[in-house]
């Protein structure tokens, strides 16, 4: 489809070193469609995206007019398309995405095309950052040991990704040990504003991005529109297809004043998270504004933006201003590029200054930064902020009952561990390790503590996992790495570690004491998630804190303490040392930053970001345009989505004689559907692995095996908390195989139905597919033979994912559901009207025939909401649609 320009928006502008095409937002203002100054900056960027991609098909003139009419008092409940300019992936979620691309190449060859026709159509960067674990710690060889073990554990996946690194155009892979995806994205990958050749012209456009990780929102701190999506949405974006989203509500968060002495960006973000959770911003945009913005560094803004998933928003957006441009320079971006960014954004009314009028928002809230206090969050949720002085009280309030059941408060152990002991102190995750103020601050706390003769408590497992190698450079340059290491904070890896549960085992003697005495012990981490069981299975109390407080709690060794009044330790003479004695001033932190951090550090590290270390360079990977699939691999298998695919899709048919695989209630989440966590013994996935020679100790997790559909399809609907009304009260991934009445695992029943040629449906209540955008929640269902899902309502992203996999989402009529219609799931279902001329949101007729021959007839609404979605469905999915389109191109 070629672009159209009904609003005469296409023009040129001076980049400072030439000219480029620009799609001017002012054209819409001149046409009387919008007053740009009143629009939130985030909506303006969405509007430019529609204007630039307007082709009459993927993006229509009506889409532009709908968003241009954005009114905070009367938002239309309409969906608009969004076509991001980039995609970022991490290795866990990226492997199946790359596997699908590789399988598309095989299919292209079978269709008579060339494999090189299959490449991402927009730039894609995959950062391998989620696989390193903290096995070794507090020793100078920890990093080397952990990386070598990482390569041993993940060799099959890494060989595949290294092949992809060379095989695909528009695709780059950042090897292990280079940094966390979000920090690499912030410091290097994002141009803020891009110049890109489109249809033979150089076009300037705001950087926009989707990523297969929820904390992709960190890039909002750089003024970039972006958020996390599931794999199917990411694949669609890679292939130039839109995501669909409701016209967004935008909540304005006004900041005034400046942070007081002693308060950190971490304290600020925990305060913001608590406020926004209480406000209620789920699936809304949050945009920050007000005079307080000018006192926040770019890293502080990124820290706040990173936590958008924790406060529930789609994103937490900061408009571009002079501070943003300074950050681009500080991180080594070229001055000509920075000048182009300024020129473009000023031309488009997208550049913020202190004189910029406040936009209109659907709702607002306000924070005076001077009121922020030192805080932690926990012990179970990131929005549960607690003041530093209240940590002890919070611990006892949450765990005293458990402690009493376990045998009382005072427990003498060999290691010294007792209730409340901090057994993990980790400076980790993307949230804080991108921020020099809190990282330098942690180093200064360590330096002052060492100078006073303090040491970490021996039972504390300490770790430092920077988000980029630049962090190590500036910690060394400032002389702060040595005191951190003196306290056990050696670098353990450059990746997402403790925050996602890659904390490794506790030392054997500590673990034994905790287990045998049923101790309630704690972790203090500078991460963004502290849900129960996430950090470590033996740790029940988990607190989020700044890196500076992580060091302090490693010294104290317990959360059963008030660091405001109690000493963190004692010097060699036995004198008490208090937190205030080792806490640096803001001036000390800023002076160290100014002295230690240079643009050259960023240029040097990122010049080799795609090269990898010797482990990566020595890794032997196949070459060639087609991947040589290993039939014996239990990690990577060729996806079956294109098996027997023809150039012309077969006509869609009515669904006849279908059986119900699962009859489910309200609020079924993607966690209920998608394979996640450990692979249980006796499960269909476990049986498959054992049949292929994998010992239970090597099962690993569903997450690590996402590139093998054989494992994942067996784990779909396997959640131990699933309640299927067809399972006669048995909880978990079970159903009744209706021809015999036998209760069995859902996968086993699905196989029997597929072998008999029986189509399947799932019936559910309200909000089907709510929760994270998990692609396997749609992929797995399709691979189990499900042709349609009939629900009272759908979560937006999961509905799109089902269509993306060729599964038909159908909605009961208003006021109707399975119970009101008298459906119990034992019926045979026929759905008619599908084989006719499909139109958006049309009505289909359903007949449910009971065993006694009685029929229940009712109508459902097709949730194929757009012409594009109808094309996806007729082709069997989004990948098949794009594949056929590319195969027919010359």
C-alpha positions in Angstrom: 0.0 0.0 0.0 1.3 3.4 -0.9 1.0 6.3 1.4 -1.7 9.0 0.8 -1.6 12.6 1.9 -5.2 14.0 2.1 -4.1 16.6 4.7 -1.2 17.9 2.6 1.1 17.2 5.6 4.1 16.0 3.7 6.9 18.6 3.5 10.7 18.9 4.0 12.8 20.5 6.7 16.5 21.4 7.2 18.2 18.8 9.4 21.3 20.9 9.9 23.2 18.8 7.4 20.7 18.4 4.5 17.0 18.1 4.0 14.5 15.3 5.0 10.8 14.6 4.5 8.6 15.6 7.4 4.9 15.0 8.0 3.9 18.2 9.6 1.4 18.1 12.5 0.7 21.8 11.8 -1.2 20.7 8.7 -3.9 19.3 10.9 -4.0 22.5 12.9 -4.3 24.5 9.7 -7.2 22.2 8.6 -9.0 23.1 11.8 -8.8 19.5 13.1 -6.8 20.1 16.2 -5.2 22.6 18.6 -1.8 21.0 19.1 -0.9 22.9 22.3 -3.7 21.3 24.2 -2.8 17.7 23.3 -0.5 15.7 25.5 2.9 15.2 23.9 2.4 11.5 23.8 -0.8 11.9 21.8 1.0 14.3 19.4 3.5 11.6 18.7 0.8 9.0 18.1 -0.9 11.5 15.7 2.3 11.9 13.7 2.6 8.1 13.5 -0.9 7.9 11.9 -0.3 10.8 9.6 3.0 9.4 8.3 1.6 5.9 7.8 -1.7 6.9 6.3 -2.4 4.5 3.3 -6.1 4.1 3.3 -5.9 0.5 4.5 -3.7 -0.1 7.5 -4.2 3.5 8.5 -7.3 5.4 7.3 -8.2 9.1 7.1 -10.9 8.4 9.8 -8.1 7.1 12.1 -6.3 10.4 11.8 -9.5 12.4 12.4 -10.5 10.3 15.4 -7.2 10.9 17.2 -7.0 14.6 16.1 -10.3 15.1 17.9 -8.8 13.8 21.2 -10.9 15.4 23.9 -10.1 14.5 27.6 -13.8 15.0 28.5 -15.2 12.8 25.8 -12.9 10.1 24.5 -14.2 7.9 21.8 -14.1 4.1 22.5 -12.4 3.5 19.2 -9.3 1.6 18.3 -6.5 3.1 16.3 -3.5 1.5 14.6 0.0 2.0 15.8 3.0 1.2 13.7 6.2 1.4 15.7 9.5 2.3 14.0 11.6 -0.3 15.9 11.3 -3.6 17.9 13.5 -4.7 20.8 13.6 -8.2 22.1 15.3 -10.0 25.0 16.5 -13.6 24.7 13.7 -15.4 26.6 10.9 -13.8 24.6 13.0 -13.3 21.5 13.9 -16.9 20.7 10.4 -17.9 19.6 10.1 -14.7 17.5 13.3 -15.5 15.7 12.2 -19.2 15.3 9.1 -18.0 13.6 11.1 -15.9 11.2 13.4 -18.8 10.4 10.4 -21.0 9.7 8.9 -18.4 7.4 12.1 -18.6 5.3 11.6 -22.4 5.0 8.0 -21.8 4.0 9.0 -19.1 1.5 11.3 -21.6 -0.3 8.4 -24.2 -0.5 6.2 -21.5 -2.0 8.7 -20.9 -4.7 10.2 -17.7 -3.3 13.7 -16.8 -2.0 14.6 -17.1 1.7 16.2 -13.6 1.7 12.7 -12.2 1.1 12.0 -12.9 4.7 13.6 -10.2 6.9 12.3 -7.8 9.5 10.9 -4.8 7.7 11.8 -2.5 10.6 15.0 -2.5 12.6 15.0 -5.2 15.3 17.5 -5.5 18.2 17.7 -8.5 20.4 19.7 -8.2 23.7 20.7 -11.5 25.4 20.3 -10.4 29.0 17.9 -12.7 30.9 19.9 -15.9 31.2 22.8 -15.2 33.6 22.4 -16.4 37.1 24.2 -15.5 40.3 26.0 -18.8 41.1 29.3 -17.3 42.2 29.4 -14.1 44.2 31.7 -12.0 46.5 34.8 -13.2 44.7 36.9 -11.6 41.9 36.2 -14.5 39.6 32.4 -14.4 39.9 31.7 -12.8 36.6 33.9 -15.2 34.6 32.4 -18.2 36.3 28.8 -17.1 35.9 29.2 -16.3 32.2 30.8 -19.6 31.4 28.0 -21.4 33.2 25.5 -19.3 31.3 26.9 -20.4 28.0 27.0 -24.0 29.1 23.3 -23.9 30.1 22.1 -22.0 27.1 24.3 -23.2 24.3 21.6 -24.4 21.9 19.7 -21.1 22.2 22.8 -19.1 21.7 23.9 -21.0 18.6 20.5 -20.3 17.1 20.7 -16.6 18.0 24.2 -16.3 16.6 23.1 -17.8 13.4 20.3 -15.2 13.2 22.8 -12.4 14.0 24.3 -13.1 10.5 21.4 -14.5 8.6 18.8 -11.6 8.8 19.0 -8.0 7.6 17.5 -5.4 9.9 18.3 -7.7 12.8 21.1 -7.2 15.4 21.9 -9.4 18.4 23.7 -8.0 21.4 25.6 -11.0 22.9 25.5 -12.0 26.6 27.6 -9.9 29.0 27.0 -6.5 27.2 24.1 -5.2 29.3 20.4 -5.2 30.1 18.1 -4.6 27.1 16.5 -1.5 28.5 19.7 0.3 29.5 21.3 -0.6 26.2 18.2 0.7 24.5 18.4 4.0 26.5 22.2 4.5 26.1 22.7 3.4 22.6 19.9 1.9 20.5 17.4 4.7 20.5 18.1 7.7 18.2 15.2 9.7 19.8 14.5 10.9 16.3 15.4 8.8 13.3 16.3 9.5 9.7 15.1 6.5 7.6 14.9 5.8 3.9 11.3 5.0 3.0 10.2 4.5 -0.6 13.4 6.1 -1.8 13.1 9.2 0.4 14.9 10.2 3.6 12.2 10.7 6.2 12.5 12.1 9.7 10.3 10.5 12.3 10.1 10.2 16.1 11.6 7.0 17.5 8.8 4.7 18.6 9.3 1.1 19.8 7.6 -2.0 21.1 9.5 -4.6 23.0 8.9 -8.1 24.3 9.6 -7.1 27.9 7.2 -5.1 30.1 10.0 -2.6 31.1 10.5 -1.4 27.6 8.8 1.7 29.0 12.1 2.8 30.4 12.7 4.4 27.0 9.8 6.8 27.7 12.3 8.7 29.9 14.1 9.7 26.6 10.8 11.0 25.1 10.3 7.9 23.1 6.8 6.3 22.7 7.2 2.6 23.6 5.9 -0.2 25.7 6.0 -4.0 26.1 4.0 -6.4 24.0 3.8 -10.1 23.5 5.6 -12.0 20.8 2.8 -12.1 18.3 2.4 -8.3 18.4 6.2 -7.9 18.1 6.3 -10.2 15.1 3.5 -8.2 13.4 5.4 -5.0 14.1 8.6 -6.5 12.7 6.7 -7.2 9.5 5.3 -3.7 9.2 1.8 -4.6 10.6 0.0 -2.4 13.1 -0.9 -3.0 16.7 -4.3 -1.8 17.7 -5.0 0.3 20.8 -8.0 2.2 22.2 -7.7 6.0 21.9 -5.7 6.5 25.1 -6.6 8.2 28.3 -3.7 10.3 29.4 -3.2 11.0 33.1 -1.0 14.1 33.7 1.4 13.8 36.7 2.6 17.3 37.7 6.0 17.5 39.4 7.1 20.6 41.4 10.1 21.4 43.5 13.2 19.3 43.7 14.4 16.2 45.7 15.7 17.0 49.2 19.1 16.1 50.6 19.2 12.4 51.3 16.4 11.3 48.9 17.2 9.3 45.8 15.5 8.6 42.4 14.6 5.2 43.8 12.7 6.9 46.7 10.9 9.1 44.2 9.9 6.2 41.9 8.5 4.2 44.8 6.5 7.2 45.8 5.2 7.7 42.3 4.4 4.0 42.0 2.3 4.1 45.2 0.5 7.2 44.1 -0.4 6.0 40.6 -1.5 2.5 41.9 -3.9 4.3 44.3 -5.1 6.6 41.5 -5.7 3.7 39.1 -4.0 4.1 35.7 -4.2 0.5 34.3 -3.9 0.6 30.5 -3.6 4.4 30.5 -0.8 6.7 29.4 0.8 8.7 32.2 2.6 11.9 31.1 4.8 13.9 33.4 4.8 17.7 33.3 5.4 20.8 35.4 8.4 22.8 36.6 9.8 19.9 38.6 10.8 18.1 35.4 13.7 20.6 35.0 15.3 19.4 38.2 15.3 15.7 37.2 18.1 14.1 35.3 17.4 11.9 32.3 18.4 8.9 34.4 15.9 9.9 37.1 13.2 10.1 34.5 14.2 6.8 33.0 14.0 5.2 36.5 10.4 6.5 36.8 9.4 5.4 33.3 10.9 2.0 33.9 8.4 1.2 36.6 5.2 1.9 34.5 4.3 -1.8 34.6 4.5 -1.6 38.4 2.1 1.3 38.6 -0.1 -0.3 35.9 0.2 2.2 33.1 0.9 1.5 29.4 3.7 3.9 29.7 5.1 6.8 31.8 6.1 9.5 29.3 8.6 12.4 29.6 8.7 15.0 26.7 12.0 15.8 25.1 13.7 19.0 26.4 17.3 20.3 26.9 18.0 17.7 29.6 17.2 15.0 27.0 19.6 16.5 24.5 22.3 16.8 27.1 21.9 13.1 27.9 22.3 12.2 24.2 25.6 14.1 24.2 26.7 12.6 27.5 26.1 9.1 26.2 28.2 9.6 23.1 25.7 10.5 20.4 27.0 12.6 17.6 26.5 16.4 17.9 25.0 16.7 14.3 22.5 14.1 15.3 21.6 15.9 18.5 21.1 19.1 16.5 18.8 17.3 14.0 16.7 15.9 17.0 16.3 19.5 18.2 15.3 20.9 14.8 12.8 18.2 14.1 11.0 18.3 17.4 10.8 22.1 17.4 9.3 22.0 13.9 6.7 19.5 15.1 5.8 21.2 18.4 7.2 18.2 20.3 10.0 20.0 22.2 9.3 21.0 25.8 10.6 24.2 27.5 9.8 25.8 30.8 7.5 28.1 28.9 5.5 25.3 27.3 1.8 25.5 28.2 0.4 22.6 30.2 -1.5 20.2 27.9 -5.0 19.0 28.8 -5.3 15.6 30.4 -8.1 13.2 31.2 -7.1 13.4 34.9 -4.2 14.8 36.9 -2.3 14.4 40.1 0.6 16.3 41.7 3.8 15.7 43.7 6.1 18.2 45.3 9.5 16.5 45.0 10.7 18.1 48.2 8.3 15.9 50.2 9.9 12.6 49.0 11.5 10.6 51.9 13.9 7.6 51.9 11.7 4.6 51.3 11.6 0.9 50.4 8.8 -1.1 49.0 7.6 -4.5 50.2 7.5 -7.1 51.4 5.5 -8.5 48.5 4.5 -5.8 46.0 6.3 -2.8 44.4 3.5 -0.4 45.1 3.6 -1.0 48.9 5.9 1.8 49.9 7.2 1.9 53.4 9.3 4.7 54.9 12.8 3.7 56.0 11.9 4.1 59.7 8.9 1.7 59.2 10.7 -1.3 57.7 11.0 -3.1 61.0 7.3 -2.5 61.8 6.2 -3.7 58.4 8.3 -6.8 58.7 6.6 -7.8 62.0 3.2 -6.8 60.8 3.4 -9.1 57.8 5.3 -12.1 59.3 4.9 -12.3 63.1 2.1 -14.9 62.7 4.3 -17.1 60.4 7.2 -16.7 62.8 5.1 -17.9 65.8 3.9 -20.9 63.8 7.5 -21.7 62.9 8.6 -21.8 66.5 9.0 -18.3 67.8 11.2 -15.2 67.4 14.6 -16.2 68.8 16.3 -18.9 66.8 20.0 -19.7 67.3 21.7 -21.0 64.1 25.2 -22.0 63.1 25.4 -19.2 60.5 23.9 -16.5 62.6 20.8 -16.3 60.4 17.5 -15.6 62.2 14.1 -14.2 61.5 14.5 -10.9 59.5 18.0 -11.6 58.4 18.9 -10.2 55.0 20.3 -13.2 53.1 20.3 -11.4 49.7 21.5 -7.9 49.0 21.6 -7.3 45.3 22.3 -4.2 43.2 20.5 -5.4 40.2 17.9 -4.7 37.4 17.4 -2.1 34.8 15.5 0.2 37.1 18.4 1.6 39.0 21.6 0.4 37.4 21.0 2.9 34.6 21.2 5.8 37.1 24.7 7.1 37.9 23.5 9.0 40.9 22.4 6.0 42.8 25.2 3.8 41.5 27.9 6.3 42.4 26.0 6.9 45.6 26.2 3.2 46.5 30.0 3.3 45.8 30.3 6.2 48.2 28.4 4.5 50.9 30.7 1.5 50.5 33.8 3.7 50.6 32.7 5.5 53.8 31.7 2.2 55.4 35.1 0.5 54.5 36.9 3.6 55.9 35.1 3.0 59.2 36.1 -0.6 59.2 32.6 -2.0 58.5 32.0 -5.3 56.7 28.9 -7.1 55.3 27.4 -9.7 57.5 28.7 -13.2 56.6 25.2 -14.6 55.8 24.4 -12.0 53.2 24.7 -13.0 49.5 25.8 -9.8 47.8 25.9 -9.1 44.1 26.4 -6.3 41.6 24.8 -6.7 38.1 25.2 -3.5 36.2 22.9 -2.7 33.3 25.8 -1.8 31.0 29.5 -2.1 31.0 29.8 1.7 31.3 28.7 1.4 34.9 31.9 -0.6 35.7 34.0 1.9 33.8 32.8 4.8 35.9 32.9 3.0 39.2 36.5 2.1 38.5 37.3 5.6 37.3 35.9 7.1 40.5 37.8 4.6 42.7 34.5 3.1 44.0 34.7 -0.4 42.6 37.3 -1.4 45.2 35.2 -0.5 48.3 32.2 -2.1 46.8 34.2 -5.3 46.3 35.5 -5.1 49.8 31.9 -5.4 50.9 31.2 -8.4 48.5 29.6 -6.4 45.7 31.7 -7.9 42.9 30.3 -7.8 39.4 28.4 -11.1 38.8 27.2 -10.4 35.3 25.7 -7.8 33.0 22.1 -8.9 32.8 18.7 -9.1 34.5 19.6 -11.3 37.5 18.0 -11.2 41.0 14.9 -9.2 39.9 13.6 -12.0 37.7 14.6 -14.8 40.0 18.1 -15.5 38.7 19.5 -15.0 42.2 21.0 -18.5 42.3 21.0 -20.7 45.4 21.7 -19.4 48.9 24.9 -20.7 50.3 24.3 -24.3 51.5 24.7 -23.7 55.2 22.5 -20.6 55.1 19.8 -22.5 53.1 20.0 -25.4 55.6 19.5 -23.1 58.5 16.6 -21.3 56.9 14.9 -24.5 55.9 15.4 -26.5 59.1 14.3 -23.6 61.3 11.5 -22.4 59.0 13.0 -18.9 59.1 11.4 -15.8 57.6 14.4 -14.2 55.9 14.7 -11.2 53.6 16.1 -9.9 50.4 16.8 -6.2 49.7 17.3 -5.5 46.0 17.5 -2.5 43.8 14.9 -4.1 41.4 11.4 -3.4 40.3 9.6 -6.6 41.2 9.3 -8.3 44.6 6.4 -10.7 44.2 6.2 -13.7 46.5 8.5 -16.5 45.4 10.1 -14.4 42.6 13.5 -13.5 44.0 14.3 -16.8 45.7 12.1 -19.7 46.9 13.5 -19.5 50.5 13.1 -15.8 50.9 9.7 -14.7 52.1 10.2 -10.9 52.7 11.4 -9.0 49.7 12.1 -5.3 49.7 12.9 -2.9 46.8 15.4 -0.2 47.7 18.0 2.1 46.2 21.5 0.7 45.6 22.7 2.8 48.5 20.2 1.2 50.9 21.1 -2.2 49.5 24.7 -1.6 50.7 23.4 -0.4 54.1 21.3 -3.5 54.6 24.2 -5.8 53.7 26.1 -4.1 56.5 23.2 -4.4 59.0 22.3 -7.9 57.9 18.7 -7.6 59.0 15.5 -5.8 58.2 14.5 -6.1 61.9 16.1 -2.7 62.4 15.4 1.0 62.2 18.2 2.5 60.2 17.2 6.0 61.2 18.1 5.3 64.8 19.9 2.0 65.0 23.6 1.6 64.0 24.3 -0.2 60.7 27.3 -1.7 62.4 30.3 -1.1 64.7 33.8 0.0 63.9 36.8 -2.1 65.1 36.8 -0.3 68.4 33.2 -1.2 69.0 31.8 2.2 68.4 28.4 2.4 66.7 28.3 3.6 63.1 25.0 5.1 61.9 23.6 5.4 58.4 24.0 9.2 58.5 27.8 8.6 59.1 28.2 6.8 55.8 25.6 8.6 53.7 27.0 10.9 51.0 25.7 14.3 50.3 24.1 15.2 46.9 27.1 17.5 46.2 29.5 14.6 46.8 27.6 12.4 44.4 27.4 15.1 41.7 31.1 15.9 42.0 32.0 12.2 41.5 29.7 11.9 38.5 31.2 15.0 36.9 34.7 13.7 37.4 34.2 10.1 36.5 31.7 9.8 33.6 32.7 10.9 30.0 31.1 10.4 26.6 34.2 8.5 25.5 33.2 5.7 27.9 29.9 5.2 26.1 31.5 5.4 22.7 34.2 2.9 23.6 31.9 0.3 25.1 29.2 0.5 22.5 31.7 0.4 19.6 32.0 -3.3 20.5 28.5 -4.1 21.7 27.7 -6.6 18.9 31.0 -8.4 19.1 30.6 -10.2 22.4 33.3 -11.7 24.6 35.5 -14.7 23.9 32.7 -17.1 24.8 30.5 -15.7 22.1 33.2 -15.3 19.6 34.3 -19.0 20.1 30.7 -20.2 19.8 30.4 -22.2 16.6 27.1 -21.4 14.8 25.9 -22.5 11.3 25.8 -20.0 8.5 23.4 -19.6 5.6 20.0 -18.2 4.9 18.2 -21.3 6.2 18.6 -22.6 9.7 19.5 -26.3 9.9 17.0 -27.5 12.5 18.2 -30.2 14.9 15.4 -32.8 15.3 16.9 -33.9 18.6 17.0 -30.5 20.2 14.6 -30.0 23.1 15.1 -26.2 23.1 14.7 -25.2 19.5 12.3 -26.8 17.0 10.9 -25.7 13.7 7.5 -24.1 14.4 4.6 -25.9 12.5 2.6 -22.8 11.6 3.4 -23.0 7.9 3.1 -26.8 7.4 1.4 -27.7 4.1 0.8 -23.9 3.4 -0.3 -23.0 -0.1 0.2 -19.7 -1.9 -3.6 -19.2 -2.0 -5.4 -19.7 1.4 -8.2 -22.2 1.5 -11.6 -20.5 2.0 -12.6 -20.2 5.6 -15.4 -22.6 6.6 -18.1 -22.8 9.1 -17.2 -24.7 12.3 -19.2 -27.9 12.5 -19.4 -30.6 15.1 -17.0 -28.9 17.5 -16.4 -30.0 21.0 -15.6 -27.9 24.1 -12.0 -28.3 25.3 -12.5 -26.0 28.4 -15.5 -24.3 29.9 -14.1 -21.5 32.0 -15.3 -18.6 34.2 -14.5 -14.9 34.5 -11.1 -13.3 34.6 -9.1 -16.1 33.0 -5.6 -14.6 32.6 -2.9 -15.4 30.2 -1.1 -16.9 33.1 -3.9 -19.5 33.4 -3.5 -20.3 29.7 0.2 -19.8 28.8 3.0 -22.3 29.9 5.0 -20.7 32.7 7.3 -21.6 35.5 8.6 -25.0 36.4 7.8 -28.1 34.4 5.9 -30.4 36.8 6.8 -34.1 37.0 4.1 -36.2 35.4 2.8 -33.4 33.2 2.6 -33.9 29.4 5.6 -31.6 28.9 7.7 -33.6 31.4 6.8 -36.9 29.7 7.9 -35.4 26.4 11.2 -34.3 27.8 11.9 -37.6 29.5 11.0 -39.5 26.3 13.7 -37.4 24.6 16.4 -38.2 27.2 16.1 -35.2 29.4 16.6 -35.9 33.2 14.2 -34.1 35.5 17.1 -32.1 37.0 17.6 -30.6 33.5 14.0 -29.8 32.7 14.7 -26.1 33.2 11.6 -23.9 32.8 8.9 -23.3 30.2 10.4 -19.9 29.7 13.8 -21.3 28.7 12.1 -23.7 26.3 9.9 -21.2 24.5 11.6 -22.1 21.2 10.2 -25.6 21.3 6.5 -25.8 20.5 6.4 -29.4 21.4 7.0 -28.4 25.1 4.9 -25.3 25.0 1.8 -26.8 23.4 1.8 -29.5 26.1 2.1 -26.8 28.8 -0.9 -24.7 27.5 -3.8 -24.7 30.0 -1.5 -26.7 32.4 -1.8 -24.1 35.2 -2.3 -25.8 38.6 -5.0 -23.2 39.5 -7.1 -23.6 36.4 -10.7 -24.4 37.1 -12.3 -26.0 34.1 -16.0 -26.9 34.6 -15.6 -30.0 32.4 -13.0 -31.5 34.9 -15.6 -32.6 37.4 -14.1 -30.4 40.1 -10.5 -31.4 39.6 -8.3 -28.3 39.7 -5.5 -27.8 37.2 -4.9 -28.5 33.5 -7.6 -31.2 33.1 -10.7 -31.8 31.0 -13.3 -34.4 30.2 -12.7 -36.2 26.9 -16.4 -36.1 26.0 -16.7 -39.2 23.7 -15.7 -41.4 26.7 -16.3 -39.2 29.7 -12.7 -39.8 30.9 -10.9 -37.0 32.8 -7.4 -36.4 31.5 -4.8 -33.7 30.9 -6.1 -31.1 28.5 -3.2 -31.8 26.0 -4.0 -35.5 26.0 -7.7 -34.8 25.2 -6.7 -32.2 22.5 -4.6 -34.9 20.8 -7.4 -37.3 20.7 -9.8 -34.7 19.3 -7.2 -33.7 16.6 -6.6 -37.3 15.6 -10.4 -37.7 15.1 -10.6 -34.5 13.1 -12.9 -32.8 15.7 -12.6 -29.0 15.9 -12.5 -27.5 19.4 -13.8 -24.4 21.0 -13.2 -22.7 24.4 -16.1 -21.1 26.3 -15.3 -18.4 28.9 -16.8 -15.5 30.9 -15.8 -11.9 31.2 -12.3 -10.5 30.5 -10.9 -13.6 28.9 -7.1 -13.3 28.4 -6.5 -10.5 30.9 -3.0 -10.0 32.2 0.4 -10.0 30.4 0.6 -10.1 26.7 1.8 -13.7 26.5 2.0 -15.0 22.9 2.0 -18.6 23.9 -1.5 -18.1 25.3 -2.6 -17.8 21.7 -0.1 -20.0 20.0 -0.6 -22.9 22.4 -4.4 -22.8 22.0 -4.1 -22.9 18.2 -1.8 -25.8 18.4 -4.3 -27.7 20.5 -6.8 -27.5 17.7 -9.0 -24.7 19.1 -10.8 -22.9 16.2 -12.8 -20.4 18.2 -13.1 -18.9 21.7 -16.6 -17.8 22.8 -16.4 -15.4 25.7 -18.5 -12.6 27.4 -15.6 -10.2 26.8 -12.0 -10.2 25.8 -8.9 -8.4 27.0 -7.8 -6.3 24.0 -4.3 -7.6 23.4 -5.2 -11.3 23.8 -8.1 -10.9 21.3 -5.6 -9.5 18.8 -3.2 -12.4 19.5 -5.9 -15.0 18.9 -6.6 -13.4 15.5 -2.9 -13.3 14.9 -2.8 -17.1 15.2 -6.0 -17.7 13.2 -8.3 -18.4 16.2 -11.7 -16.8 15.9 -12.8 -14.7 18.9 -16.6 -14.6 19.3 -18.5 -12.7 21.9 -21.8 -13.6 23.5 -24.6 -11.1 23.0 -25.1 -8.5 25.8 -26.6 -10.1 28.9 -26.0 -13.7 27.7 -23.4 -16.2 28.8 -23.0 -20.0 29.0 -25.1 -20.2 32.2 -28.0 -18.1 31.0 -28.2 -20.1 27.8 -28.1 -23.4 29.7 -24.8 -24.5 28.2 -22.7 -27.1 30.2 -19.9 -27.7 27.7 -21.0 -31.3 26.8 -22.8 -30.1 23.6 -21.6 -30.3 20.0 -21.3 -26.9 18.4 -21.9 -25.6 14.9 -21.1 -22.0 14.0 -22.5 -20.7 10.7 -21.9 -17.6 8.7 -18.2 -17.8 8.7 -18.0 -19.1 5.2 -19.8 -16.1 3.7 -18.5 -12.6 3.0 -16.8 -11.5 6.2 -17.3 -8.0 7.6 -16.1 -6.4 10.8 -18.1 -7.4 14.0 -20.8 -9.3 12.2 -23.2 -11.8 13.8 -22.8 -15.5 13.5 -25.3 -18.2 14.5 -24.4 -20.9 16.9 -26.2 -24.2 17.4 -25.4 -26.3 20.5 -26.7 -29.8 20.3 -27.0 -31.7 23.5 -26.7 -35.5 23.8 -30.5 -36.0 23.9 -30.8 -34.1 20.5 -32.2 -30.9 22.1 -30.7 -27.8 20.4 -29.8 -24.4 21.9 -29.5 -21.7 19.3 -27.9 -18.3 20.0 -26.0 -15.5 18.2 -22.5 -14.3 18.8 -20.6 -11.3 17.6 -17.4 -11.7 15.6 -14.6 -9.8 17.2 -12.8 -9.4 13.9 -13.1 -5.7 14.3 -11.3 -4.4 11.2 -10.7 -5.3 7.6 -7.0 -6.0 8.4 -8.1 -8.5 11.1 -10.4 -10.2 8.7 -7.5 -10.6 6.2 -5.4 -12.1 9.0 -8.1 -14.6 9.9 -8.7 -15.6 6.3 -5.0 -16.3 5.9 -4.7 -18.3 9.1 -2.8 -15.7 11.0 -0.6 -12.6 10.7 2.5 -14.4 9.7 0.8 -16.3 6.9 -0.7 -13.1 5.6 2.6 -11.4 5.4 4.3 -14.5 4.0 1.8 -14.8 1.1 2.1 -11.1 0.4 5.9 -11.3 0.2 5.8 -14.5 -1.9 3.6 -12.8 -4.6 5.9 -9.8 -4.8 8.4 -9.8 -7.7 
